Every structure is written in structure tokens, then in C-alpha cells.
Amino acid sequence: MHGSSDDRISVYLQRCTGFDHQCRVRYAIVLGDGDRRIDSGVVDDVSDSDGKSYGWHPRVKFHDLVHKGVIRVHLEMHLANTLSEVISSIVLSQSDSTNSSGVIAAPAISQCYDRDKQAWSVKSDCHTETVRLHMVYKDIQNVPRNHLRFVSWTAYLLRYHGKANHVEPIPLPGAPFSHYYAQDASDEGIIMETDVMVKELKEPGCPYLTDKGQLRVQIEWEESYLLFQATYHKYDDVSRLHNTQMRREIQALQAENYSLERQLFSYQKSLAYAHSKGTISDDLTPPDGRGDEEETYFHENAAYSLGDRSISTETDYA
């Protein structure tokens, strides 16, 4: 946020993530709070390769938004799509033949890259009444086998306004464009129609041509997804189901083990409490008084010698 000499403010969005592409951003900013509040609405901006943007310049003064020395800033990001810009050379022929349009596209092909570092080419076609763009996916052989790649983009023609060199991106009719690509040796490409007449390029000061007679095209990459083949087998999900069942069984065993440990701890606590109260005697005489009978029985059978025990059968001994 910057302030000018007349106390007016400007808000710039600085991109911190660095890459070589320009980026089209769409956002909304709210400055201030309560009565000291101003809303930008939806702002379409372009962030260059250095991360700098054109910014938003509201017609308010700095002190109108400050409350207790603080300005509350609320930023809502809508999108951030990478941009590729290609330049197609247009050659104006001097032929006055009625069968010739007088405008031909140079055979040079402009190349660009999407956000996945995949190569594309764009070529102008001026052999019809309107200018057409032929877009080809050059790295179609890089699509993995048994996969599809879905790509969506919007193409713009850059239009220049006056001597201020203000550039306005004009979207092509039918945008956004999209296509599914499978692995192949080459791509036939997609034809994108424009509203620009070929004869309009012959007029002096054509707003779509630069001083060097070049047509500038801007590609905004919107979506790019790699999709697996749409075939499903009943055994494809077996491993996942087995893992889920094993996790459930382990959780049940852990819960049971925890319950047993709690019971054991409760028993140990009860025994310790009983010993502390003296309810359990340390002598070996049972409480029912049968100790004397067992001792008499032991003495009566004491005459049973080891010799007699050796004479007995294994069954009796057992």
C-alpha cells in the first residue's frame, strides 16, 4: 500500500512465489471498517514475471480510512492463472488482386509453455475472411499411457488504445477452450476463431498489430488435470478393503486390551485396599476350619513308603 503526494493511496498485490510466467489474478479488497470502509469490487489484474501488478487506485485519501492509527485490510482471492504470450508475424502484401486478401501469416510458429512445462505452438491463419489461430499440443507424446490429460484455456487478442499504449485483452469467441488429450505421435490441433477481419489488418493503425506488424496473443491456462482410464475391476479395491478391515480389527483388539488392563488395575487396587484393611489373613488356615482334618489325613498316609509307590502302576501313581 502506497500513498501519493496528495494523500491518495494505491494498493498493489505483490506475488512472492517466483516463476517465469505472467499471472492473471482476480481479487477483491476491502479497506477500512464500519463507516470508514471502501470496497474495490472484483479487480482483474496482471502480475508480471517479477510479481508486480498494476494495482488498485481508489479515489480516497489515507486519513479517511484510518481508525485509531490502523487500516483494516480484507483480501479475497478469486483466481490466479498463469499466462503465456506469443507473437505471430503478419505480412502485408502489396498485391491488388481481388482474389488475394493482401494479408498472409508468416510461416514461423510461436511456441509457449503451460504451467506444467508442456510445449504448445500457436500459428495465425489469414486464409479466410477472419483471422484464425491454430493451437497444437506439441508434447502430446508425454501423456502417460492409459491416462487422459484435460486442459482448459482462454485465448485473448491484445488490442492497443491510442498513444497511451494501453493494452486491452479481447477474449476470443467460444472461450474457454478445452480438450482431452491421449498419448499420440502428434496433435492435429484446435482452430480458434476470432472476430477480427483479415482486411482490418490492412488498415493503417490497426489496433491489433504492434509497430512491427505483429499480432500478440495471450493464453490464460485455467485447468490442467491428469486422469486415469475409466475402467474399474472388482479386484482393484481389494487391498483398500483389506487395509480397512485390518485397521478395524486392530482397533477392536486395542480397545479390548485397554478394557482388560483397566480390570486388572481395578483388581490390584481392590487387593491392596483389602490388605490395608486387614480383611485377608497371612496364615494358611482356611476360614472353614478344615486344616486339622487335612493334617490328620497326611499323617495317616505317611507310612506309604517309596517302595510301595514304586510297586504301584503308572496309572495309580498318576
Rosetta silent file (secondary structure, phi, psi, omega in degrees, C-alpha in Angstrom):
SEQUENCE: MHGSSDDRISVYLQRCTGFDHQCRVRYAIVLGDGDRRIDSGVVDDVSDSDGKSYGWHPRVKFHDLVHKGVIRVHLEMHLANTLSEVISSIVLSQSDSTNSSGVIAAPAISQCYDRDKQAWSVKSDCHTETVRLHMVYKDIQNVPRNHLRFVSWTAYLLRYHGKANHVEPIPLPGAPFSHYYAQDASDEGIIMETDVMVKELKEPGCPYLTDKGQLRVQIEWEESYLLFQATYHKYDDVSRLHNTQMRREIQALQAENYSLERQLFSYQKSLAYAHSKGTISDDLTPPDGRGDEEETYFHENAAYSLGDRSISTETDYA
SCORE:     score description
SCORE:     0.000 S_00000001
   1 L     0.000  127.142 -176.539    0.000    0.000    0.000 S_00000001
   2 E  -125.504  150.470  176.536    1.487    3.308   -1.109 S_00000001
   3 E  -114.228  143.179  179.742    0.480    6.925   -0.595 S_00000001
   4 L   -95.213 -178.467 -178.427    0.892    9.733   -3.131 S_00000001
   5 L   -66.938  -28.125  179.271    1.731   13.384   -2.615 S_00000001
   6 L   -92.908   20.389  175.482   -1.965   14.318   -2.446 S_00000001
   7 L    70.168   15.931  174.919   -2.555   11.752    0.330 S_00000001
   8 E   -89.647  152.507 -174.710   -4.291    9.298   -2.018 S_00000001
   9 E  -110.198  157.520  173.442   -3.496    5.609   -1.671 S_00000001
  10 E  -135.865  139.021 -178.085   -2.756    2.808   -4.125 S_00000001
  11 E  -113.654  125.322  179.802   -2.918   -0.893   -3.356 S_00000001
  12 L  -119.723  140.657  177.224   -0.579   -3.313   -5.150 S_00000001
  13 L  -100.216  115.547 -178.012   -0.626   -7.105   -4.966 S_00000001
  14 L  -102.874  120.316  178.593    2.919   -8.475   -4.820 S_00000001
  15 L   -83.531  126.800 -178.457    3.381  -12.155   -5.695 S_00000001
  16 L   -90.382  -27.820  178.196    6.020  -13.808   -3.528 S_00000001
  17 L   -77.838  121.353 -174.854    6.164  -17.141   -5.363 S_00000001
  18 L   -95.566  133.063  169.310    8.563  -16.681   -8.255 S_00000001
  19 L  -154.858  170.955 -169.995    8.226  -18.231  -11.713 S_00000001
  20 L   -81.271   -9.524 -175.544    8.881  -17.108  -15.267 S_00000001
  21 L   -91.648  153.329  164.297    5.248  -16.692  -16.308 S_00000001
  22 E   -72.940  166.298 -175.638    2.931  -13.764  -16.008 S_00000001
  23 E  -142.430  127.668  174.362   -0.141  -14.393  -13.910 S_00000001
  24 E   -91.133  123.690 -177.901   -3.703  -13.154  -14.269 S_00000001
  25 E  -118.674  147.319  176.200   -5.213  -12.544  -10.844 S_00000001
  26 E  -132.691  124.247 -173.588   -8.745  -11.719   -9.831 S_00000001
  27 E  -151.514  172.217  175.882   -9.387  -10.476   -6.330 S_00000001
  28 E  -136.671  136.793 -177.716  -11.454   -8.153   -4.150 S_00000001
  29 E  -123.843  137.342  173.505  -10.118   -5.794   -1.481 S_00000001
  30 E  -121.233  123.001  178.745  -11.945   -4.084    1.367 S_00000001
  31 E  -108.799  139.290  177.945  -10.156   -1.238    3.146 S_00000001
  32 E    83.353 -175.286 -177.128  -11.247    0.168    6.467 S_00000001
  33 E  -151.931  147.390  178.026  -14.079   -0.839    8.739 S_00000001
  34 L    67.867 -130.127  178.456  -17.535    0.436    9.605 S_00000001
  35 L   -70.301  -26.311  179.019  -18.222    3.889    8.208 S_00000001
  36 E   -93.694   64.047 -173.332  -14.601    4.161    7.060 S_00000001
  37 E  -133.737  136.651  176.566  -14.943    1.327    4.575 S_00000001
  38 E  -137.530  135.570 -176.095  -14.378    1.103    0.819 S_00000001
  39 E  -112.294  131.438 -179.296  -14.884   -1.946   -1.387 S_00000001
  40 L   -80.052  -20.352 -169.227  -12.962   -2.468   -4.621 S_00000001
  41 L    73.434 -163.335  179.676  -15.353   -4.994   -6.106 S_00000001
  42 L   -82.287  124.145 -178.930  -13.822   -7.604   -8.404 S_00000001
  43 E  -111.096  124.479  173.045  -10.433   -6.452   -9.730 S_00000001
  44 E   -97.498  120.957 -175.256   -8.848   -8.081  -12.804 S_00000001
  45 E  -137.429  165.225  178.285   -5.106   -7.572  -12.701 S_00000001
  46 E  -125.257  127.880  176.300   -1.945   -8.996  -14.236 S_00000001
  47 E  -101.833  124.065 -176.175    1.133   -9.901  -12.228 S_00000001
  48 L   -76.743 -174.859 -176.528    4.329   -9.837  -14.285 S_00000001
  49 L   -66.049  -20.375  176.906    7.225  -12.280  -14.080 S_00000001
  50 L   -89.335   -2.776  178.928    8.683  -10.261  -11.177 S_00000001
  51 L    91.660    3.316 -178.802    5.443  -10.497   -9.204 S_00000001
  52 L   -89.274  147.462 -178.647    4.429   -6.844   -9.643 S_00000001
  53 E  -123.568  169.641  178.726    0.873   -5.854  -10.543 S_00000001
  54 L   -73.912  -27.782  174.566   -0.864   -2.761  -11.885 S_00000001
  55 L    85.518  177.613  178.636   -2.664   -2.335   -8.590 S_00000001
  56 E  -122.112  132.489 -172.801   -5.899   -0.708   -7.485 S_00000001
  57 L  -124.155   84.542  179.494   -6.144    3.063   -7.151 S_00000001
  58 L   -73.418  153.372 -179.567   -9.210    4.184   -5.198 S_00000001
  59 L   -91.027   54.366  177.378  -10.171    7.868   -5.138 S_00000001
  60 L  -129.133  160.696  179.087   -9.967    8.161   -1.367 S_00000001
  61 E   -98.994  158.483 -173.819   -7.470    9.724    0.970 S_00000001
  62 H   -62.653  -44.239 -174.935   -5.398    7.931    3.520 S_00000001
  63 H   -70.629  -14.662  177.939   -6.782    9.699    6.587 S_00000001
  64 H   -74.561  -17.599 -176.371  -10.356    8.820    5.534 S_00000001
  65 L  -107.391  -13.982 -175.899   -9.676    5.121    6.188 S_00000001
  66 L   -78.806  133.459  175.316   -7.503    5.280    9.296 S_00000001
  67 E  -133.079  113.259 -177.132   -9.179    4.450   12.583 S_00000001
  68 L    58.532   37.524  177.160   -7.041    4.691   15.729 S_00000001
  69 L    76.648   12.096 -175.832   -3.929    4.593   13.576 S_00000001
  70 E  -131.629  140.720  171.560   -4.897    1.299   11.887 S_00000001
  71 L  -114.772  120.086  178.500   -6.316    0.401    8.447 S_00000001
  72 L   -83.262  128.539 -177.850   -8.074   -2.949    8.294 S_00000001
  73 E  -118.501  125.342  176.697   -7.409   -4.791    5.000 S_00000001
  74 E  -120.171  120.112 -177.644   -9.540   -7.725    3.817 S_00000001
  75 E  -116.596  130.400  177.478   -8.359   -9.547    0.670 S_00000001
  76 E  -122.134  113.663 -179.729  -10.364  -12.215   -1.146 S_00000001
  77 E   -87.318  129.599  179.023   -8.534  -14.122   -3.902 S_00000001
  78 E   -99.202  -45.377  178.423  -10.730  -15.458   -6.708 S_00000001
  79 E  -158.851  161.268  174.470   -8.194  -16.917   -9.135 S_00000001
  80 E  -150.777   98.317 -176.507   -4.546  -16.847  -10.137 S_00000001
  81 E  -113.018  139.486  178.404   -3.852  -18.332  -13.579 S_00000001
  82 E   -72.522  152.052 -178.294   -0.542  -18.341  -15.408 S_00000001
  83 E  -121.519  143.910  170.957   -0.282  -16.508  -18.734 S_00000001
  84 E  -124.892  137.691 -179.036    1.689  -17.223  -21.880 S_00000001
  85 E  -120.630  129.097  179.296    2.170  -14.613  -24.585 S_00000001
  86 E  -122.461  152.357 -179.285    3.019  -15.443  -28.189 S_00000001
  87 E  -121.850  124.911  179.266    3.753  -13.132  -31.111 S_00000001
  88 E  -113.827  125.472 -178.600    2.708  -14.015  -34.646 S_00000001
  89 E   -79.080  135.332  178.396    4.184  -12.041  -37.511 S_00000001
  90 E  -114.563  128.907 -179.346    1.743  -10.724  -40.123 S_00000001
  91 E  -106.540  124.824  177.651    2.998   -9.893  -43.626 S_00000001
  92 E   -96.313  114.054  179.569    1.093   -7.288  -45.669 S_00000001
  93 L   -85.353  155.969 -178.056    1.466   -7.988  -49.381 S_00000001
  94 L   -95.762   11.161 -178.500    1.244   -5.232  -51.986 S_00000001
  95 L   -72.428  135.178  178.623   -0.851   -7.283  -54.396 S_00000001
  96 L  -100.140   11.889 -178.418   -4.021   -5.541  -55.617 S_00000001
  97 L   -66.072  140.111 -179.833   -5.568   -8.727  -56.917 S_00000001
  98 L   -70.721  -23.014 -179.831   -9.175   -9.198  -55.935 S_00000001
  99 L   -83.191   -8.743 -178.096   -8.544  -12.867  -55.256 S_00000001
 100 L  -108.737  136.186  179.044   -5.844  -12.069  -52.736 S_00000001
 101 L   -74.709  -17.267 -178.563   -6.585  -10.754  -49.295 S_00000001
 102 L    80.176   -1.135 -179.023   -3.260   -8.939  -49.230 S_00000001
 103 E  -130.468  126.952  175.787   -2.517  -10.376  -45.779 S_00000001
 104 E  -131.790  151.873  177.214   -0.655  -13.574  -45.074 S_00000001
 105 E   -90.392  136.891  178.476    0.637  -15.053  -41.865 S_00000001
 106 L   -62.350  145.436 -177.366    4.338  -15.677  -41.627 S_00000001
 107 L   -68.983  -10.254 -179.210    5.222  -19.387  -41.634 S_00000001
 108 L   -65.416  139.925 -179.415    7.030  -19.035  -38.304 S_00000001
 109 L  -107.648  128.180  178.761    5.329  -20.853  -35.440 S_00000001
 110 E   -88.017  136.318 -176.986    5.297  -19.291  -31.996 S_00000001
 111 E  -114.899  144.573  177.720    5.862  -21.655  -29.102 S_00000001
 112 E  -143.199  172.489 -178.041    4.754  -21.329  -25.480 S_00000001
 113 E  -131.829  142.370  177.153    4.599  -23.462  -22.342 S_00000001
 114 L   -86.286 -173.519 -176.107    1.803  -24.090  -19.880 S_00000001
 115 L   -72.174  -13.914  176.189    2.176  -24.243  -16.097 S_00000001
 116 L   -96.317   14.255  178.564    3.117  -27.945  -16.319 S_00000001
 117 L    64.071   29.198  176.166    6.069  -27.116  -18.620 S_00000001
 118 L   -94.727  139.931 -174.037    4.317  -28.704  -21.598 S_00000001
 119 E   -87.049  138.716  176.150    5.075  -27.217  -25.027 S_00000001
 120 E  -133.736  157.253  175.893    2.381  -25.699  -27.268 S_00000001
 121 E  -130.114  144.395  179.670    2.507  -23.868  -30.579 S_00000001
 122 E  -128.293  129.427 -179.911    0.235  -21.121  -31.936 S_00000001
 123 E  -132.081  137.125  179.115    0.072  -20.136  -35.604 S_00000001
 124 E   -82.232  145.922  178.924   -2.054  -17.471  -37.272 S_00000001
 125 E  -128.517  113.244 -178.274   -4.244  -18.355  -40.241 S_00000001
 126 L  -114.660   27.668 -178.346   -5.313  -15.499  -42.533 S_00000001
 127 L   -91.230    4.120  176.368   -6.615  -17.548  -45.465 S_00000001
 128 L  -122.134 -173.991 -178.475  -10.262  -16.889  -44.596 S_00000001
 129 L   -69.199  -31.702  178.884  -12.303  -13.734  -44.020 S_00000001
 130 E  -114.185  156.074  178.278  -11.479  -13.693  -40.307 S_00000001
 131 E   -73.922  133.606  177.189   -8.223  -14.337  -38.510 S_00000001
 132 E  -122.723  153.369  178.144   -7.961  -17.797  -37.029 S_00000001
 133 E  -118.467  131.543  179.895   -5.476  -19.271  -34.582 S_00000001
 134 E  -107.098  114.201 -176.258   -4.233  -22.835  -34.824 S_00000001
 135 E  -110.554  128.414 -174.783   -3.143  -24.232  -31.443 S_00000001
 136 E  -126.410  136.101  175.548   -1.221  -27.525  -31.253 S_00000001
 137 E   -87.158  106.240 -173.407   -0.149  -29.571  -28.235 S_00000001
 138 L   -77.402  -31.557 -176.780    3.489  -30.384  -29.058 S_00000001
 139 L   -97.970   36.903 -178.669    4.226  -32.647  -26.070 S_00000001
 140 H   -66.809  -23.933  178.455    1.250  -34.937  -26.579 S_00000001
 141 H   -71.685  -12.746  179.369    3.608  -37.921  -26.596 S_00000001
 142 H   -84.666   -5.558  176.645    4.437  -37.148  -22.949 S_00000001
 143 L   -67.875  126.988 -178.917    0.943  -38.058  -21.759 S_00000001
 144 L   -59.838  152.975  177.283    1.310  -41.327  -19.781 S_00000001
 145 L   -66.128  148.786 -178.331   -0.221  -44.460  -21.200 S_00000001
 146 L    61.984   23.201  177.841   -3.738  -45.317  -20.030 S_00000001
 147 E  -128.533  158.610  171.747   -4.179  -41.683  -18.999 S_00000001
 148 E  -123.141  144.848  175.431   -6.001  -38.647  -20.331 S_00000001
 149 E  -116.177  120.471  178.390   -4.943  -35.058  -19.883 S_00000001
 150 E   -99.275  126.124 -178.465   -7.674  -32.444  -19.661 S_00000001
 151 E  -128.435  134.868  177.880   -6.583  -28.895  -20.468 S_00000001
 152 E  -129.276  136.541 -178.526   -8.703  -25.743  -20.395 S_00000001
 153 E  -151.423  164.251  174.513   -7.582  -22.292  -21.506 S_00000001
 154 E  -125.717  131.700 -179.844   -8.780  -18.879  -22.681 S_00000001
 155 E  -105.599  141.574 -179.827   -7.135  -17.056  -25.589 S_00000001
 156 E  -128.030  144.949  165.554   -7.006  -13.260  -25.920 S_00000001
 157 E   -99.989  131.031 -178.005   -6.020  -10.875  -28.695 S_00000001
 158 E   -85.404  123.346 -178.995   -4.230   -7.816  -27.325 S_00000001
 159 E  -111.041  132.228 -178.071   -5.766   -4.561  -28.551 S_00000001
 160 E   -98.537  139.721 -178.491   -3.910   -1.250  -28.259 S_00000001
 161 E  -119.030  112.570  170.945   -5.715    2.002  -27.457 S_00000001
 162 L    62.251 -166.884 -178.283   -4.287    5.343  -28.570 S_00000001
 163 L   -80.322  -11.899  178.939   -0.871    6.739  -27.899 S_00000001
 164 L   -71.916   -8.400  178.455   -1.052    5.874  -24.216 S_00000001
 165 L    60.621   32.128  175.300   -0.214    2.314  -25.269 S_00000001
 166 E   -74.449  130.704 -175.928   -2.996    0.939  -23.081 S_00000001
 167 E  -107.988  129.520  178.178   -3.452   -2.759  -23.826 S_00000001
 168 E  -119.032  120.902  176.248   -6.837   -4.446  -23.573 S_00000001
 169 E   -77.557  123.674  179.617   -7.108   -8.249  -23.802 S_00000001
 170 E  -103.836  113.223 -179.492  -10.052   -9.227  -26.015 S_00000001
 171 E   -68.190  145.167  178.059  -11.216  -12.816  -25.359 S_00000001
 172 L   -74.120  145.756  176.551  -11.847  -14.983  -28.377 S_00000001
 173 L   -63.527  142.396 -177.839  -15.428  -16.092  -29.038 S_00000001
 174 L    90.684   -4.015  179.443  -16.123  -19.581  -27.762 S_00000001
 175 L   -74.381  150.538    1.776  -13.697  -19.273  -24.854 S_00000001
 176 L   -80.028  153.468  177.695  -12.808  -21.043  -22.672 S_00000001
 177 E   -97.948  149.412 -179.648  -11.474  -23.836  -24.860 S_00000001
 178 E  -151.902  155.073  179.901  -10.894  -27.348  -23.534 S_00000001
 179 E  -161.983  152.235  174.083   -9.838  -30.718  -24.840 S_00000001
 180 E  -101.414  130.580 -177.647   -8.921  -34.233  -23.681 S_00000001
 181 E  -118.905  132.597  172.981   -5.537  -35.480  -24.867 S_00000001
 182 L  -114.810  162.018 -177.358   -4.310  -39.072  -25.009 S_00000001
 183 L   -61.108  129.220 -178.851   -0.822  -40.238  -25.894 S_00000001
 184 L  -154.121  166.599  179.930   -0.232  -39.933  -29.616 S_00000001
 185 L   -70.663  -35.815  179.996    2.573  -39.295  -32.068 S_00000001
 186 L  -154.893  164.317 -179.360    1.278  -35.813  -32.943 S_00000001
 187 L  -112.708  134.312  178.577   -1.656  -33.497  -32.345 S_00000001
 188 L   -73.849  -23.040  176.218   -3.861  -32.173  -35.126 S_00000001
 189 L    92.587  170.975 -179.846   -4.558  -29.036  -33.133 S_00000001
 190 E  -124.017  133.775  177.171   -7.587  -26.862  -32.438 S_00000001
 191 E   -91.316  124.578  178.146   -8.785  -23.970  -34.610 S_00000001
 192 E  -111.516  118.408 -179.487   -9.827  -20.892  -32.616 S_00000001
 193 E   -79.618  152.243  175.045  -11.946  -18.354  -34.486 S_00000001
 194 E  -126.331  168.525  176.851  -11.667  -14.595  -33.900 S_00000001
 195 E   -94.597    3.190 -177.102  -13.870  -11.598  -34.680 S_00000001
 196 E   -86.184  123.542  177.194  -11.053   -9.725  -36.401 S_00000001
 197 E   -75.489  145.776  179.480  -11.485   -9.400  -40.157 S_00000001
 198 L   -64.341  -38.532  179.828   -8.428  -10.043  -42.276 S_00000001
 199 H   -66.845  -21.998  177.260   -8.992   -6.823  -44.220 S_00000001
 200 H   -67.347  -27.505  178.213   -8.939   -4.943  -40.911 S_00000001
 201 H   -70.430  -21.094 -179.636   -5.285   -5.866  -40.556 S_00000001
 202 H   -79.577  -19.531 -176.781   -4.559   -3.990  -43.802 S_00000001
 203 L   -71.365  142.361  178.941   -5.882   -0.714  -42.443 S_00000001
 204 L   -66.572  140.384 -179.533   -3.275    1.745  -41.148 S_00000001
 205 L    71.361   33.834  178.764   -3.070    1.925  -37.397 S_00000001
 206 L   -61.143  126.613 -175.183   -4.753   -1.432  -36.823 S_00000001
 207 L   -69.509  -12.664 -178.344   -5.200   -1.693  -33.035 S_00000001
 208 L   -92.888   -8.093 -178.538   -4.367   -5.412  -33.033 S_00000001
 209 E  -108.521  143.789  174.954   -0.920   -5.019  -34.615 S_00000001
 210 L   -78.478 -179.525  178.507    2.215   -3.694  -32.988 S_00000001
 211 L   -63.937  -23.922  179.081    4.521   -1.181  -34.631 S_00000001
 212 L   -92.632    9.821  179.510    6.386   -4.121  -36.134 S_00000001
 213 L    71.320   35.945 -178.458    3.214   -5.570  -37.640 S_00000001
 214 E  -111.247  143.185  177.801    2.954   -8.392  -35.120 S_00000001
 215 E   -98.316  121.379 -177.707   -0.185   -9.951  -33.691 S_00000001
 216 E  -100.225  129.682 -178.110    0.073  -10.601  -29.960 S_00000001
 217 E  -121.945  136.191 -179.951   -1.893  -13.491  -28.468 S_00000001
 218 E  -116.820  129.669  179.889   -2.270  -14.191  -24.768 S_00000001
 219 E  -112.052  122.243  176.035   -3.076  -17.669  -23.433 S_00000001
 220 E  -103.876  114.661 -178.583   -4.529  -17.995  -19.937 S_00000001
 221 E   -84.344  117.453 -173.905   -4.106  -21.531  -18.585 S_00000001
 222 E   -99.336  -56.609 -177.049   -7.101  -22.326  -16.416 S_00000001
 223 E  -134.346  145.452  176.697   -7.260  -26.052  -15.658 S_00000001
 224 E  -151.296  113.454 -176.597   -4.956  -28.994  -16.254 S_00000001
 225 E  -130.106  142.090  173.569   -5.733  -32.465  -14.879 S_00000001
 226 E  -102.417  118.769 -173.730   -4.230  -35.886  -15.477 S_00000001
 227 E  -111.519  139.353  176.123   -6.990  -38.515  -15.494 S_00000001
 228 E   -83.945  160.263 -177.114   -6.643  -42.281  -15.212 S_00000001
 229 L   -59.930  147.886 -173.419   -8.519  -44.595  -17.550 S_00000001
 230 L   -89.451   42.696  175.611  -12.203  -45.044  -16.754 S_00000001
 231 L  -113.490  139.521 -176.126  -12.082  -48.837  -16.348 S_00000001
 232 L  -132.400  132.082  178.143  -12.765  -50.477  -12.994 S_00000001
 233 L  -112.940  150.565 -176.835  -12.214  -54.086  -11.955 S_00000001
 234 L   -64.535  -22.531  179.459  -13.729  -55.766   -8.922 S_00000001
 235 L   -89.397   -4.537 -177.736  -10.244  -56.614   -7.621 S_00000001
 236 L   -65.710  -25.570 -173.936   -8.967  -53.025   -7.861 S_00000001
 237 L  -105.837    7.855 -175.668  -10.361  -52.189   -4.422 S_00000001
 238 H   -64.952  -46.074 -177.514   -9.426  -55.407   -2.583 S_00000001
 239 H   -61.769  -40.049  179.521   -6.261  -54.041   -0.987 S_00000001
 240 H   -65.551  -41.310  178.577   -8.048  -50.950    0.292 S_00000001
 241 H   -64.693  -40.868  178.771  -10.861  -53.048    1.790 S_00000001
 242 H   -63.371  -42.648  178.034   -8.356  -55.386    3.441 S_00000001
 243 H   -61.721  -40.188  178.958   -6.480  -52.468    4.953 S_00000001
 244 H   -65.060  -43.518  179.305   -9.736  -51.038    6.294 S_00000001
 245 H   -63.984  -42.681  179.719  -10.751  -54.381    7.823 S_00000001
 246 H   -64.224  -39.680  177.971   -7.340  -54.868    9.429 S_00000001
 247 H   -63.277  -40.475  178.432   -7.433  -51.381   10.915 S_00000001
 248 H   -64.946  -42.145  178.983  -10.873  -52.063   12.393 S_00000001
 249 H   -64.627  -41.173  178.733   -9.718  -55.379   13.885 S_00000001
 250 H   -63.946  -40.763  177.711   -6.616  -53.757   15.369 S_00000001
 251 H   -63.784  -39.251  178.443   -8.729  -51.008   16.882 S_00000001
 252 H   -65.758  -41.984  178.158  -11.112  -53.603   18.389 S_00000001
 253 H   -65.359  -39.381  177.334   -8.192  -55.565   19.882 S_00000001
 254 H   -63.515  -39.379  178.156   -6.676  -52.394   21.281 S_00000001
 255 H   -66.049  -40.906  178.608   -9.996  -51.482   22.900 S_00000001
 256 H   -65.898  -41.777  178.050  -10.318  -54.977   24.408 S_00000001
 257 H   -62.334  -40.159  178.369   -6.741  -54.867   25.690 S_00000001
 258 H   -64.414  -39.470  178.830   -7.389  -51.487   27.255 S_00000001
 259 H   -65.074  -42.671  178.513  -10.518  -52.826   28.951 S_00000001
 260 H   -64.661  -39.481  177.982   -8.626  -55.829   30.373 S_00000001
 261 H   -63.603  -37.578  177.672   -5.860  -53.590   31.660 S_00000001
 262 H   -66.324  -39.912  177.511   -8.428  -51.435   33.428 S_00000001
 263 H   -64.343  -43.965  179.009   -9.996  -54.538   35.041 S_00000001
 264 H   -61.142  -42.763  178.308   -6.578  -55.794   36.160 S_00000001
 265 H   -63.634  -36.960  178.534   -5.755  -52.428   37.630 S_00000001
 266 H   -66.411  -41.970  177.728   -9.108  -52.420   39.434 S_00000001
 267 H   -62.705  -45.463  179.636   -8.447  -55.913   40.928 S_00000001
 268 H   -62.034  -37.811  178.279   -4.973  -54.904   42.068 S_00000001
 269 H   -67.071  -38.447  178.333   -6.374  -51.789   43.641 S_00000001
 270 H   -66.210  -42.997  178.238   -9.058  -53.832   45.472 S_00000001
 271 H   -62.278  -43.533  178.951   -6.463  -56.316   46.805 S_00000001
 272 H   -62.654  -38.630  178.806   -4.244  -53.509   48.007 S_00000001
 273 H   -67.133  -39.461  179.591   -7.206  -51.897   49.741 S_00000001
 274 H   -65.923  -42.183  177.505   -8.175  -55.240   51.367 S_00000001
 275 H   -62.236  -39.627 -179.261   -4.609  -55.809   52.675 S_00000001
 276 H   -66.875  -27.833  178.838   -4.542  -52.332   54.092 S_00000001
 277 H   -87.874  -11.759  179.138   -7.814  -53.039   55.997 S_00000001
 278 L    78.768   20.060 -179.260   -6.583  -56.464   57.289 S_00000001
 279 L   -78.177  -18.358  178.845   -9.500  -58.476   55.913 S_00000001
 280 L  -108.370  122.393 -177.500   -7.148  -61.071   54.390 S_00000001
 281 L   -80.364  151.981  179.095   -5.131  -63.157   56.971 S_00000001
 282 L   -85.395  -16.829  179.266   -1.499  -64.029   56.438 S_00000001
 283 L   -76.263  164.829 -174.701   -1.850  -67.625   57.902 S_00000001
 284 L   -94.046    1.328 -178.095   -2.627  -70.544   55.625 S_00000001
 285 L   -76.914  121.655 -179.518   -5.588  -71.901   57.650 S_00000001
 286 L   -64.507  158.037 -178.472   -8.742  -71.638   55.586 S_00000001
 287 L   -71.835  -13.151 -177.438  -11.692  -69.953   57.222 S_00000001
 288 L   -88.110   -3.118  174.592  -13.872  -73.138   57.165 S_00000001
 289 L    79.657   23.213 -178.828  -11.631  -74.972   59.746 S_00000001
 290 L   -92.727   10.071 -177.535  -10.624  -77.946   57.603 S_00000001
 291 H   -67.464  -39.506 -179.003   -6.914  -77.583   58.262 S_00000001
 292 H   -65.835  -41.568 -179.819   -6.796  -80.186   61.105 S_00000001
 293 H   -61.904  -42.732 -178.756   -8.568  -82.852   59.044 S_00000001
 294 H   -66.909  -36.209  179.162   -6.165  -82.422   56.156 S_00000001
 295 H   -67.951  -40.124  176.840   -3.167  -82.629   58.533 S_00000001
 296 H   -62.106  -42.329  179.874   -4.521  -85.902   60.137 S_00000001
 297 H   -63.900  -34.892 -179.996   -5.048  -87.397   56.714 S_00000001
 298 H   -69.250  -39.646 -179.977   -1.487  -86.546   55.768 S_00000001
 299 H   -71.713  -35.222  179.008   -0.015  -88.263   58.866 S_00000001
 300 H   -64.780  -32.906 -178.911   -2.159  -91.379   58.415 S_00000001
 301 H   -95.855    8.674 -179.897   -0.842  -91.861   54.916 S_00000001
 302 H   -69.192  -24.058 -179.339    2.756  -91.059   55.813 S_00000001
 303 H   -71.362   -9.461  179.044    3.508  -94.830   56.168 S_00000001
 304 L   -71.053  104.057 -170.537    3.013  -95.174   52.474 S_00000001
 305 L   -80.401  170.760  176.721    6.669  -95.793   51.581 S_00000001
 306 H   -69.113  -28.544  177.184    8.526  -95.035   48.422 S_00000001
 307 H   -64.917  -44.314  176.384    8.823  -98.760   47.814 S_00000001
 308 H   -60.223  -35.218 -178.537    5.075  -99.114   47.772 S_00000001
 309 H   -69.633  -30.229  178.641    4.913  -96.176   45.403 S_00000001
 310 H   -74.206  -28.056  179.517    7.353  -97.922   43.032 S_00000001
 311 H   -73.259  -28.609 -175.780    5.221 -101.086   43.052 S_00000001
 312 L   -66.828  156.638 -179.868    2.112  -99.188   42.008 S_00000001
 313 L   -73.888  166.915  179.392    1.225  -98.894   38.403 S_00000001
 314 H   -65.433  -31.538  179.560    1.755  -95.771   36.396 S_00000001
 315 H   -68.271  -43.822  178.523   -1.972  -95.160   36.403 S_00000001
 316 H   -64.576  -38.709 -179.697   -2.148  -95.345   40.226 S_00000001
 317 H   -63.788  -40.014  178.421    0.892  -93.122   40.506 S_00000001
 318 L   -66.304    0.000    0.000   -0.664  -90.624   38.250 S_00000001
